[in-house]
């Protein structure tokens, strides 16, 4: 897979310093958070019928996003009117109290489309040596590299955007701490991934995105030790994403290389052609260890690999309340290697197909897997028994059915994929949905 190296920046350290360890809050599909609205110092406007010699007001808007990116100061919001634009390169930082916001599509309005790369990098939108920035509501199509790229920056939010048919990645980040990627659609990346978080960027929040049709991963996180830094991405939250029909070029729906102390929960993965969820080490600074994989639904394509793969010394991982379904006889629910066995705990899952204790070389039965001490409260079932209509892509559980009230509450998230309270009945349901 491609690697991009970035030097450490003093500005990044200054932005991260004093953050108090809090996650940047993800927004929702309705628009800006209250903090952002209160902090706006000025509103600038961009329109395809504007003029860059004008003052950038609503009555006299600028014409280009490049003009806006070169003019903003902390606290500014840039309102971009519908139309097609060249991308922009932003290297000015906001602050926690005064973020910079670039805002495109609002509500049910027409999209703001970026269909030409920015003047500086081969990407649509590039945020670099920056921080406390929100990119909201842009469609970015057909860029030579990434649709949206965030590097050497902290506290950047990419929300309600749509990336399609970009050559390498939909949304890419490198050395970007406290990144939020929420409510985006990332489709049909030609060479690699829908969302790629790389280069030791800690505490990413990847929530409520749809990733499909990408050649490799839907969501990829890679610590990239060879690129500098500690090579580890820690304290990530990957939740409520719908990831399907990726992986004809290999990889996984959710791919984790050197990802530690993180949570993967309430995701729906279906018809992916490689692995479902992978925890491993190739280029990471360590194995993908001390993670929780909880209440996901993974239904593999007939040509897919394991639903869950844990290898490369990825230790102390907890697996609970997942639906892991495959139709193959030689690859199935979970494969783990002996280097990753210490501290591994899996239970209260609904599974099908075989397991492996040597990473992939040998398939064993569910009975043999249980004899090794795993999934003692789990059960086997078919997709037809568990799900309402998998052939019609309805992956909600049947009620009554084996997923209902069959989960375990200790690690279960309080909300399901649809943000409904969990539990709805006598107990936690298995999978990403709580009830039919």
Secondary structure by P-SEA (a helix, b strand, c coil): cbbbbbcccaaaaaaacccccccccccccccccaaaaaaccbbbbbcccccccccccccbbbccaaaaaacccccbbbbbcbbbbbbbcccbbbcccbbbbbccccccccccccccccccccccbbbcccccccccbbbbcccccccbbbccccccccccbbbcccccccbbbcccccccccbbbbccccccccbbbccccccccccbbbbcccccccbbbbcccccccccccccccccbbbbccccccccccbbbcccccccccbbbbcccccccbbbbccccccccccccccbbbbbbcccccccbbbcccccbbbbccccccccccccccbbbccccccccccccbbbccbbbcccccccccaaaaaaacccccbbbbccccccccccccccccccccccccccccccccccccccccccccccccccccccc
